[in-house]
Amino acid sequence: VPKQEAEAQEQMFKAAYYFENDNYEMGLNGDGNYPGFLDIISKYKFTKAANLSHYYAGISYLNTGKYDEAISQLKKFDADDK
């Protein structure tokens, strides 16, 4: 898992960049060269990066008006605190 975690964090860089620049679709789905949050969730299921990707995906869906998808992703995010 530590190797997968490092790889997932590295892959998440570009998706986070798109998210920070309000390009939510590219953040969710990637750009063809780098994976999006949905790909990271799928490929690295049990990593902290995948957990954080659920949050980013939820907020991305929220900002694109896809509320049911937003709720679904945000329910899967575990913040480890109250």
C-alpha positions as CSV (number, residue, x, y, z in Angstrom):
1,V,0.0,0.0,0.0
2,P,2.8,2.6,0.7
3,K,4.0,2.3,-2.9
4,Q,0.5,2.6,-4.2
5,E,-0.1,5.6,-2.0
6,A,3.0,7.4,-3.3
7,E,2.0,6.6,-6.9
8,A,-1.6,7.8,-6.3
9,Q,-0.4,11.1,-4.7
10,E,1.8,11.7,-7.7
11,Q,-1.0,10.9,-10.2
12,M,-3.4,13.2,-8.3
13,F,-1.3,16.3,-8.9
14,K,-2.7,17.3,-12.2
15,A,-6.3,16.6,-11.2
16,A,-5.8,18.9,-8.2
17,Y,-4.4,21.5,-10.5
18,Y,-7.5,21.4,-12.7
19,F,-9.7,21.6,-9.6
20,E,-7.9,24.6,-8.2
21,N,-8.4,26.4,-11.6
22,D,-12.2,25.6,-11.7
23,N,-11.8,23.1,-14.5
24,Y,-13.9,20.5,-12.7
25,E,-14.6,18.2,-15.7
26,M,-10.8,17.8,-16.3
27,G,-10.3,17.2,-12.6
28,L,-12.9,14.5,-12.5
29,N,-12.0,12.7,-15.8
30,G,-8.4,13.6,-16.5
31,D,-6.9,15.0,-19.6
32,G,-5.7,11.9,-21.5
33,N,-2.2,12.1,-20.0
34,Y,-3.1,12.3,-16.3
35,P,-5.9,10.6,-14.6
36,G,-8.8,12.4,-13.0
37,F,-10.2,11.9,-9.5
38,L,-12.6,9.2,-10.7
39,D,-9.7,7.2,-12.1
40,I,-7.7,7.5,-9.0
41,I,-10.6,6.3,-6.9
42,S,-11.0,3.3,-9.2
43,K,-7.3,2.4,-9.5
44,Y,-6.1,3.2,-5.9
45,K,-9.2,2.2,-3.9
46,F,-7.6,1.7,-0.5
47,T,-5.3,4.7,-0.4
48,K,-5.6,8.1,1.3
49,A,-5.4,9.7,-2.1
50,A,-8.5,7.8,-3.2
51,N,-10.3,9.0,-0.1
52,L,-9.3,12.6,-0.7
53,S,-10.3,12.1,-4.4
54,H,-13.9,11.3,-3.2
55,Y,-13.9,14.8,-1.6
56,Y,-12.6,16.5,-4.6
57,A,-15.0,14.6,-6.9
58,G,-17.9,15.5,-4.7
59,I,-17.1,19.2,-4.7
60,S,-16.5,19.1,-8.5
61,Y,-19.9,17.5,-9.0
62,L,-21.4,20.1,-6.7
63,N,-19.9,22.9,-8.8
64,T,-21.1,21.4,-12.0
65,G,-24.7,21.0,-10.7
66,K,-24.6,17.2,-10.5
67,Y,-26.0,17.1,-6.9
68,D,-26.8,13.3,-6.7
69,E,-23.3,12.5,-7.8
70,A,-21.9,15.0,-5.3
71,I,-23.8,13.5,-2.4
72,S,-22.6,10.0,-3.4
73,Q,-19.0,11.0,-3.5
74,L,-19.0,13.0,-0.4
75,K,-20.7,10.2,1.6
76,K,-17.7,8.0,0.6
77,F,-15.2,10.5,1.9
78,D,-13.9,9.8,5.4
79,A,-12.4,12.8,7.2
80,D,-11.2,10.8,10.3
81,D,-12.7,13.4,12.6
82,K,-16.0,14.7,13.8
